[in-house]
């Protein structure tokens, strides 16, 4: 588990980055319920990370949580809205 972040909208939902060695070392954003929040095939990673930068962050959007992240293949920023089913932390 890498880069644990708490939802800015409710302060209870947690998301984290997970490495997938069986998928060529791809990194994905996961919700606390274990569902993948980042798009299939995207690698949430950046070359800047080696210098202390983060590859993703959670934002509070109007339609749900938003994830701003860098896709490793082209290093371009991506913004997606997610509305996962989560197990809330009491």
MMTF fields as JSON, N, C-alpha, C and O atoms, coordinates in Angstrom:
{
  "mmtfVersion": "1.0.0",
  "mmtfProducer": "UNKNOWN",
  "numBonds": 359,
  "numAtoms": 360,
  "numGroups": 90,
  "numChains": 1,
  "numModels": 1,
  "chainsPerModel": [1],
  "groupsPerChain": [90],
  "chainIdList": ["A"],
  "bondAtomList": [4, 2, 8, 6, 12, 10, 16, 14, 20, 18, 24, 22, 28, 26, 32, 30, 36, 34, 40, 38, 44, 42, 48, 46, 52, 50, 56, 54, 60, 58, 64, 62, 68, 66, 72, 70, 76, 74, 80, 78, 84, 82, 88, 86, 92, 90, 96, 94, 100, 98, 104, 102, 108, 106, 112, 110, 116, 114, 120, 118, 124, 122, 128, 126, 132, 130, 136, 134, 140, 138, 144, 142, 148, 146, 152, 150, 156, 154, 160, 158, 164, 162, 168, 166, 172, 170, 176, 174, 180, 178, 184, 182, 188, 186, 192, 190, 196, 194, 200, 198, 204, 202, 208, 206, 212, 210, 216, 214, 220, 218, 224, 222, 228, 226, 232, 230, 236, 234, 240, 238, 244, 242, 248, 246, 252, 250, 256, 254, 260, 258, 264, 262, 268, 266, 272, 270, 276, 274, 280, 278, 284, 282, 288, 286, 292, 290, 296, 294, 300, 298, 304, 302, 308, 306, 312, 310, 316, 314, 320, 318, 324, 322, 328, 326, 332, 330, 336, 334, 340, 338, 344, 342, 348, 346, 352, 350, 356, 354],
  "bondOrderList": [1, 1, 1, 1, 1, 1, 1, 1, 1, 1, 1, 1, 1, 1, 1, 1, 1, 1, 1, 1, 1, 1, 1, 1, 1, 1, 1, 1, 1, 1, 1, 1, 1, 1, 1, 1, 1, 1, 1, 1, 1, 1, 1, 1, 1, 1, 1, 1, 1, 1, 1, 1, 1, 1, 1, 1, 1, 1, 1, 1, 1, 1, 1, 1, 1, 1, 1, 1, 1, 1, 1, 1, 1, 1, 1, 1, 1, 1, 1, 1, 1, 1, 1, 1, 1, 1, 1, 1, 1],
  "groupList": [{"groupName": "UNK", "atomNameList": ["N", "CA", "C", "O"], "elementList": ["N", "C", "C", "O"], "formalChargeList": [0, 0, 0, 0], "bondAtomList": [1, 0, 2, 1, 3, 2], "bondOrderList": [1, 1, 2], "singleLetterCode": "X", "chemCompType": "L-PEPTIDE LINKING"}],
  "groupTypeList": [0, 0, 0, 0, 0, 0, 0, 0, 0, 0, 0, 0, 0, 0, 0, 0, 0, 0, 0, 0, 0, 0, 0, 0, 0, 0, 0, 0, 0, 0, 0, 0, 0, 0, 0, 0, 0, 0, 0, 0, 0, 0, 0, 0, 0, 0, 0, 0, 0, 0, 0, 0, 0, 0, 0, 0, 0, 0, 0, 0, 0, 0, 0, 0, 0, 0, 0, 0, 0, 0, 0, 0, 0, 0, 0, 0, 0, 0, 0, 0, 0, 0, 0, 0, 0, 0, 0, 0, 0, 0],
  "groupIdList": [1, 2, 3, 4, 5, 6, 7, 8, 9, 10, 11, 12, 13, 14, 15, 16, 17, 18, 19, 20, 21, 22, 23, 24, 25, 26, 27, 28, 29, 30, 31, 32, 33, 34, 35, 36, 37, 38, 39, 40, 41, 42, 43, 44, 45, 46, 47, 48, 49, 50, 51, 52, 53, 54, 55, 56, 57, 58, 59, 60, 61, 62, 63, 64, 65, 66, 67, 68, 69, 70, 71, 72, 73, 74, 75, 76, 77, 78, 79, 80, 81, 82, 83, 84, 85, 86, 87, 88, 89, 90],
  "secStructList": [7, 3, 3, 3, 3, 3, 7, 6, 6, 6, 1, 7, 7, 3, 3, 3, 3, 3, 3, 3, 4, 4, 4, 6, 1, 3, 3, 3, 3, 3, 3, 6, 6, 1, 7, 5, 7, 1, 7, 6, 6, 7, 7, 5, 7, 7, 4, 4, 4, 4, 4, 6, 7, 7, 1, 3, 3, 3, 3, 3, 7, 1, 1, 1, 3, 3, 3, 3, 3, 3, 3, 6, 6, 6, 6, 3, 3, 3, 3, 3, 3, 3, 7, 7, 7, 7, 7, 7, 7, 7],
  "xCoordList": [0.852, 0.0, 0.904, 1.774, 0.675, 1.46, 0.538, -0.613, 1.023, 0.329, -1.136, -2.045, -1.353, -2.703, -3.249, -2.576, -4.486, -5.132, -6.567, -7.217, -7.044, -8.402, -9.258, -8.808, -10.482, -11.416, -11.553, -11.781, -11.415, -11.615, -13.088, -13.398, -13.997, -15.42, -16.034, -16.86, -15.643, -16.247, -15.233, -15.622, -13.955, -12.922, -12.886, -12.182, -13.642, -13.714, -13.267, -12.707, -13.501, -13.15, -11.662, -11.103, -11.03, -9.598, -9.321, -10.028, -8.292, -7.806, -6.304, -5.658, -5.756, -4.318, -3.839, -4.635, -2.548, -1.937, -1.353, -0.758, -1.536, -1.095, -0.252, -0.604, 0.849, 1.708, 1.23, 0.852, 1.25, 0.836, 2.014, 2.135, 2.871, 4.031, 3.649, 4.389, 2.504, 2.073, 1.582, 1.356, 1.415, 0.986, 2.101, 1.843, 3.341, 4.484, 4.828, 5.469, 4.41, 4.707, 3.751, 4.049, 2.616, 1.61, 1.115, 0.934, 0.9, 0.34, -1.108, -1.433, -1.979, -3.397, -3.872, -3.328, -4.891, -5.521, -6.661, -7.502, -6.677, -7.674, -8.493, -7.989, -9.762, -10.588, -10.396, -9.886, -10.799, -10.638, -11.416, -11.1, -12.437, -13.217, -12.516, -12.978, -11.389, -10.624, -10.96, -10.445, -11.813, -12.124, -11.147, -10.723, -10.8, -9.866, -10.567, -11.595, -10.017, -10.628, -10.036, -10.697, -8.815, -8.198, -8.594, -8.899, -8.59, -9.007, -8.106, -6.894, -8.71, -7.962, -6.936, -7.246, -5.744, -4.688, -3.858, -2.782, -4.336, -3.556, -2.576, -2.877, -1.409, -0.369, -0.196, 0.369, -0.681, -0.672, 0.726, 1.02, 1.567, 2.974, 3.582, 3.139, 4.577, 5.247, 6.746, 7.215, 7.478, 8.933, 9.363, 10.456, 8.512, 8.809, 8.808, 9.476, 8.051, 7.921, 9.29, 9.462, 10.258, 11.59, 12.231, 13.18, 11.704, 12.228, 11.314, 11.474, 10.386, 9.531, 8.126, 7.336, 7.808, 6.463, 5.475, 5.881, 4.216, 3.178, 2.625, 2.628, 2.158, 1.618, 0.124, -0.42, -0.55, -2.003, -2.461, -1.747, -3.672, -4.287, -5.8, -6.337, -6.461, -7.926, -8.438, -7.874, -9.511, -10.153, -11.637, -12.198, -12.261, -13.71, -14.372, -14.246, -15.077, -15.755, -17.248, -17.756, -17.949, -19.391, -20.151, -21.249, -19.57, -20.242, -19.685, -20.067, -18.807, -18.174, -16.698, -16.24, -15.97, -14.529, -13.891, -14.337, -12.86, -12.089, -10.656, -10.125, -10.052, -8.648, -7.896, -8.212, -6.9, -5.994, -4.713, -4.117, -4.287, -3.122, -2.328, -2.804, -1.115, -0.253, -0.262, -0.031, -0.533, -0.466, 0.97, 1.464, 1.636, 3.064, 3.443, 4.51, 2.603, 2.976, 3.226, 4.101, 2.476, 2.664, 2.949, 3.18, 2.934, 3.2, 2.218, 2.511, 1.06, 0.052, -0.898, -1.224, -1.344, -2.305, -3.677, -4.118, -4.329, -5.664, -6.557, -6.106, -7.812, -8.779, -9.995, -10.626, -10.325, -11.497, -12.38, -11.89, -13.663, -14.62, -14.977, -15.278, -14.945, -15.284, -16.383, -16.437, -17.244, -18.284, -18.303, -19.242, -17.256, -17.187, -18.112, -18.524, -18.433, -19.154, -18.107, -17.239, -18.184, -17.141, -17.694, -18.877, -16.817, -17.098, -16.581, -15.374, -17.451, -17.062, -16.372, -16.687, -15.431, -14.751, -15.65, -16.0, -16.032, -16.931, -16.292, -16.926],
  "yCoordList": [-1.163, 0.0, 1.234, 1.388, 2.102, 3.319, 4.53, 4.42, 5.654, 6.927, 6.886, 7.158, 6.556, 6.545, 7.97, 8.888, 8.149, 9.456, 9.284, 8.276, 10.277, 10.269, 11.219, 12.288, 10.812, 11.602, 13.021, 13.221, 14.015, 15.391, 15.739, 16.721, 14.942, 15.267, 14.77, 15.463, 13.568, 13.071, 12.804, 12.592, 12.811, 12.597, 11.203, 10.957, 10.268, 8.905, 7.849, 6.825, 8.077, 7.092, 7.179, 8.269, 6.027, 5.986, 5.389, 4.494, 5.898, 5.399, 5.224, 5.919, 4.322, 4.082, 3.599, 3.185, 3.658, 3.206, 1.804, 1.542, 0.931, -0.455, -0.838, -0.516, -1.519, -2.002, -3.374, -4.208, -3.604, -4.887, -5.526, -5.352, -6.254, -6.876, -7.822, -7.942, -8.491, -9.424, -8.716, -9.351, -7.385, -6.584, -5.644, -4.53, -6.102, -5.308, -4.158, -3.196, -4.239, -3.182, -2.003, -0.925, -2.199, -1.136, -0.723, -1.564, 0.574, 1.095, 1.489, 2.086, 1.157, 1.475, 2.133, 1.875, 2.985, 3.58, 2.661, 2.29, 2.302, 1.384, 2.097, 2.973, 1.711, 2.208, 1.26, 0.151, 1.695, 0.867, -0.434, -1.392, -0.481, -1.708, -2.716, -3.845, -2.292, -3.19, -3.08, -3.857, -2.133, -1.976, -0.992, -0.02, -1.264, -0.418, 0.86, 0.808, 2.003, 3.289, 3.904, 4.706, 3.544, 4.077, 3.214, 2.032, 3.797, 3.046, 1.846, 1.892, 0.797, -0.402, -0.051, 0.662, -0.543, -0.303, 0.939, 1.094, 1.832, 3.021, 2.697, 1.903, 3.311, 3.119, 4.446, 5.396, 4.504, 5.734, 5.907, 5.494, 6.535, 6.658, 7.819, 8.133, 8.439, 9.535, 9.448, 8.913, 9.961, 9.991, 11.015, 10.909, 12.001, 13.01, 12.398, 12.903, 11.303, 10.648, 10.314, 10.361, 9.978, 9.648, 10.825, 10.652, 12.024, 13.216, 13.701, 14.822, 12.894, 13.225, 13.693, 14.001, 13.75, 14.165, 13.018, 11.856, 13.315, 12.289, 12.039, 12.934, 10.84, 10.48, 10.764, 10.782, 10.986, 11.198, 11.956, 12.039, 12.506, 13.131, 13.049, 12.979, 13.06, 13.061, 14.484, 15.33, 14.74, 16.049, 15.863, 14.81, 16.866, 16.828, 17.431, 18.627, 16.594, 17.062, 17.202, 16.791, 17.77, 17.953, 16.64, 16.479, 15.692, 14.419, 13.275, 12.126, 13.547, 12.51, 12.817, 13.924, 11.835, 12.012, 12.114, 11.469, 12.916, 12.996, 12.606, 12.908, 11.938, 11.577, 12.28, 12.121, 13.054, 13.677, 12.857, 12.718, 12.318, 11.451, 11.574, 12.11, 11.067, 11.019, 9.588, 8.637, 9.446, 8.13, 7.947, 8.754, 6.892, 6.717, 6.669, 7.157, 6.097, 5.914, 7.226, 7.289, 8.276, 9.549, 10.719, 11.839, 10.468, 11.473, 12.641, 13.714, 12.442, 13.497, 13.397, 12.295, 14.536, 14.488, 14.022, 14.368, 13.248, 12.723, 13.094, 13.09, 13.411, 13.71, 12.834, 12.9, 12.011, 11.14, 11.338, 11.657, 11.152, 11.179, 9.751, 8.952, 9.426, 8.074, 8.163, 9.111, 7.185, 7.072, 5.609, 4.878, 5.178, 3.77, 3.432, 4.305, 2.143, 1.655, 1.357, 0.509, 2.045, 1.943, 1.404, 1.548, 0.787, 0.455, 1.621, 1.859, 2.344, 3.56, 3.22, 2.226, 4.062, 3.936, 4.63, 5.795, 3.942, 4.582, 5.765, 6.395],
  "zCoordList": [0.0, 0.0, 0.0, 0.857, -0.979, -1.124, -1.164, -1.586, -0.739, -0.889, -0.424, -1.208, 0.817, 1.385, 1.427, 1.896, 0.927, 0.954, 1.446, 1.169, 2.175, 2.712, 1.883, 1.471, 1.651, 0.856, 1.382, 2.575, 0.496, 0.945, 1.165, 1.84, 0.6, 0.73, 2.025, 2.618, 2.483, 3.726, 4.838, 5.986, 4.518, 5.529, 6.105, 7.085, 5.506, 6.031, 5.024, 5.416, 3.759, 2.733, 2.436, 2.321, 2.314, 2.05, 0.673, 0.211, 0.041, -1.235, -1.114, -0.33, -1.867, -1.821, -3.183, -4.026, -3.378, -4.619, -4.371, -3.326, -5.337, -5.2, -6.414, -7.549, -6.173, -7.252, -7.701, -6.879, -9.011, -9.58, -10.334, -11.547, -9.631, -10.278, -11.418, -12.394, -11.302, -12.345, -13.599, -14.629, -13.509, -14.657, -15.101, -15.555, -14.965, -15.398, -14.472, -14.895, -13.21, -12.247, -12.323, -11.809, -12.954, -13.075, -11.69, -10.809, -11.507, -10.27, -10.508, -11.535, -9.562, -9.667, -8.374, -7.3, -8.486, -7.303, -6.896, -7.715, -5.618, -5.078, -4.009, -3.306, -3.897, -2.795, -1.617, -1.779, -0.458, 0.748, 0.663, 1.369, -0.201, -0.353, -1.268, -1.433, -1.864, -2.719, -4.192, -4.996, -4.571, -5.99, -6.626, -6.001, -7.879, -8.602, -9.037, -9.712, -8.655, -8.98, -10.245, -10.906, -10.589, -11.803, -13.003, -12.841, -14.203, -15.386, -15.682, -15.47, -16.165, -16.53, -17.608, -18.562, -17.45, -18.421, -18.154, -18.733, -17.284, -16.952, -15.838, -14.947, -15.891, -14.899, -14.159, -14.7, -12.934, -12.132, -11.545, -10.423, -12.355, -11.975, -12.759, -13.863, -12.191, -12.872, -12.667, -11.662, -13.6, -13.463, -12.412, -11.856, -12.138, -11.128, -9.734, -8.832, -9.552, -8.245, -7.648, -6.43, -8.493, -7.985, -7.256, -6.491, -7.501, -6.851, -5.726, -5.243, -5.314, -4.181, -4.538, -3.646, -5.811, -6.216, -6.103, -6.076, -6.037, -5.997, -7.39, -8.235, -7.627, -8.945, -9.055, -10.159, -7.918, -7.944, -6.707, -5.708, -6.796, -5.629, -5.771, -6.877, -4.644, -4.601, -4.534, -3.84, -5.263, -5.257, -5.003, -5.307, -4.455, -4.252, -5.49, -5.751, -6.247, -7.447, -7.218, -6.175, -8.17, -8.031, -8.221, -7.687, -8.984, -9.233, -8.421, -8.644, -7.498, -6.69, -6.513, -6.796, -6.047, -5.887, -7.269, -8.218, -7.371, -8.606, -8.296, -7.227, -9.242, -9.115, -10.231, -11.41, -9.842, -10.786, -10.725, -9.657, -11.853, -11.84, -13.128, -14.129, -13.076, -14.248, -14.78, -14.033, -16.079, -16.712, -17.207, -17.994, -16.747, -16.978, -18.453, -18.826, -19.293, -20.699, -21.429, -22.293, -21.1, -21.787, -20.836, -21.291, -19.525, -18.491, -18.533, -18.005, -19.155, -19.231, -18.043, -17.602, -17.524, -16.416, -16.894, -17.99, -16.074, -16.351, -15.178, -14.032, -15.446, -14.386, -14.616, -15.671, -13.626, -13.731, -12.509, -11.426, -12.685, -11.58, -11.24, -12.127, -9.966, -9.521, -8.481, -7.698, -8.48, -7.462, -7.031, -7.346, -6.304, -5.913, -4.756, -3.992, -4.639, -3.473, -2.425, -2.629, -1.311, -0.302, 1.009, 1.315, 1.762, 3.146, 3.948, 3.981, 4.588, 5.309, 6.618, 7.273, 6.976, 8.276, 9.289, 9.098, 10.362, 11.343, 12.049, 12.895]
}
